[in-house]
């Protein structure tokens, strides 16, 4: 006996419509994923994005297109993104990093008017984040006391550590720092957006001690450059007068800090940990999170709160001041 169709039985399959999986048919002249990447790449180059960032975007976008087989932007759906993520045999942290690159490109496609909705916003990967710790001030002080300041490398590394600790700039910004960025009269670092991750100009104060150390280092740099016939105006240079690997997070200073950490048994002595120590110092001195976020050049307050890594007791103690 056949089952009779009732008034409450829906005959048409609307599952794709309900679940947002309906793929739009490409219209005549629709934007292809290949052309979209070419245009966005040019836009990023004009905007001053670092080559490494652009390469990462291209790599993950092309991998997405290859795995999913999409040709047009309108063919991209939440399902295709999840299929791409599921195809990877990597950690969730790596998946999250790649997903962020894909989302960034999709957002640019939306901004360019090629996509109508930001359907990728709700797609995420949950990971358990191990918050990295800040360098302890006592460890930084100990390291500075162990450096041989009578040598060029010892002096350079000491000034680099103090700069990182007192300004909070990133290691790749440190590598691109030039003499013209230092205003000795007003005691500030005037940083251009081209050497900062967020591409926005930033002015940071320095104290007399740091300014004097810059003066001494600059004089030593001149001697080194003269000996090796080099011409540049970087504040931090190699022993042969060359610039550091300026746009890398693993430049000569970073490698030296890693060596010091191992040689002297010091934990959390690296550029990122020292930058976190700068943030914690500001907080301890009464700076609010918004100000700290601005000083660090963060894109959001959420990133800054992760940097600060406030423990339960610290939160309680700070809140008590407002009771």
QUIZIRA-V873350 format. One line per field, one symbol per residue. psi: psi as a letter, one per 20 degrees, with the letter a starting at -180 (. if undefined). burial: b if it has 16 or more other ideal C-beta (glycine too) atoms within 10 Angstrom, else e. A space follows every 10 residues. Layout:
psi = ???
burial = ???
//
This chain:
psi = pqpqprhjpp hqojhhghjk jppppprpjq pqhghghggh ggghghijqq hggghggggh ghgghgghjq hqhiiprhgh ghgggiipmr rhghggghhh gghgghhhgg hijhqhqmii hiprppqopo pqqqqphhhg ggghhiqnii qggggghghg ghgghihjqq hhhghjprhi ipnhgjlqon pqhijqhjkp qpppqqrhgg ghhgggghgh hhgggghjlq orkqhorrij jrqrnhjqil ahgghghhgg gghjkpqknr gghhhhhggh ggghjjqrhg gggghikqhr hhgghhghlp rghgggghhh ij.
burial = eeeeeeeeee eeeeeeeeee eeeeeeeeee bebeebbeeb beebeeeeee eeeeebbbeb bebbbeebeb ebbbbbbeeb beebbeeeee eeeebeebbe bbbbbbebbb eeebbeeeeb eeeeeeeeee eeebbbeebb eebeeebeee ebeebbbbbb bbbbbbbbbb bbbbbbbeee bbeeeeebbe bbeebbeeee ebebebeeeb bebbeebeee beebbeeeeb eeebbbbbee bebbbbeeee bbbbebbeeb beeeebebbb bbbbbbbbbb bbbeeeeebe ebbebbbbee eeebebbbeb eeeeeeeeee eee
//
